[in-house]
């Protein structure tokens, strides 16, 4: 299932009704969230939102090739740096421009085990990438802010 904004769902023929229940379940089941594109700039959404998630009990794994530590956590250069001793990631949250999404999907599909969910932040939509993820059995959320949905549904 791909969960999108209501407007996008109508345009693409996706599901709009009942999304809240599914979003609530995805957020409730996740424990470890890899944040691709996490930033150390406290004013950036890619910092504020992972910090919010961390403050609400999620373990955040920042991914950014340019940083060493974000939010007190060791930063991975890429998802490929997850090692066999690392706990499995439940959800990958993407803070990257749509043209970078296909390369991240390649990284995600190489993960073992696969995450249950890939969440593309508000403004990020990539239909072909979402289709590849769904074909691998991964739930996809596009064009939604994970913090806004968490506050609304679980906050």
Residue pairs with C-beta under 8 A, 6 or more apart in sequence:
1 15
1 22
1 134
1 139
1 140
2 14
2 15
2 130
2 134
2 139
2 140
2 141
2 142
3 14
3 15
3 19
3 22
3 23
3 139
3 140
3 141
3 142
3 144
4 12
4 14
4 16
4 125
4 141
4 142
4 143
4 144
5 143
5 144
6 16
8 14
8 125
8 142
8 143
9 15
9 16
9 19
10 16
12 127
20 153
22 139
23 141
23 144
23 149
23 153
24 153
24 154
26 91
26 116
26 117
26 119
26 139
26 141
27 146
27 149
27 150
27 153
27 154
28 154
29 90
29 116
30 58
30 90
30 91
30 116
30 117
31 58
31 59
31 90
32 58
32 59
32 61
32 87
32 88
32 89
32 90
32 91
33 50
33 53
33 58
33 59
33 60
33 61
33 89
33 90
33 91
33 92
33 93
34 61
34 62
34 63
34 76
34 79
34 82
34 89
34 91
34 92
34 93
34 115
35 46
35 49
35 50
35 53
35 60
35 61
35 62
35 63
35 93
35 95
36 63
36 64
36 79
36 92
36 93
36 94
36 95
36 96
36 104
37 46
37 63
37 64
37 94
37 95
37 96
38 46
38 47
38 50
38 60
38 62
38 63
38 64
38 67
38 70
38 71
38 75
38 95
39 46
39 47
39 64
39 67
39 70
39 95
40 47
40 67
40 69
40 70
41 47
42 48
45 95
45 121
46 95
47 70
47 71
48 147
49 93
49 95
49 121
49 145
49 146
49 147
50 60
50 62
50 70
50 71
50 93
51 60
51 71
52 147
52 150
53 60
53 93
53 146
53 147
53 150
54 60
54 71
56 150
56 154
56 155
59 87
60 71
60 73
61 73
61 76
61 82
61 86
61 89
62 70
62 71
62 73
62 75
62 76
63 75
63 76
63 77
63 78
63 79
63 81
64 70
64 75
64 76
64 77
65 77
65 78
67 75
68 74
68 75
69 75
76 82
78 107
79 89
79 92
79 104
79 107
79 108
79 110
79 111
80 107
80 110
82 89
82 111
88 113
88 115
89 111
89 115
90 115
90 116
90 117
91 115
91 116
91 117
91 118
91 119
92 104
92 108
92 115
92 117
92 118
92 119
93 119
93 121
93 146
94 101
94 104
94 118
94 119
94 120
94 121
94 124
95 121
95 124
96 104
96 124
97 124
98 124
98 125
98 126
101 120
101 124
101 126
101 129
102 126
102 128
102 129
104 129
105 118
105 129
105 132
105 133
108 114
108 115
108 118
108 133
108 138
109 132
109 133
109 136
114 136
114 137
114 138
115 138
116 138
116 139
117 138
117 139
117 140
117 141
118 133
118 138
118 139
118 140
118 141
119 140
119 141
119 144
119 146
120 126
120 130
120 140
120 141
120 142
120 143
120 144
121 144
121 145
121 146
122 143
122 144
122 145
122 148
123 143
124 142
124 143
125 142
125 143
126 142
130 140
130 142
133 140
134 140
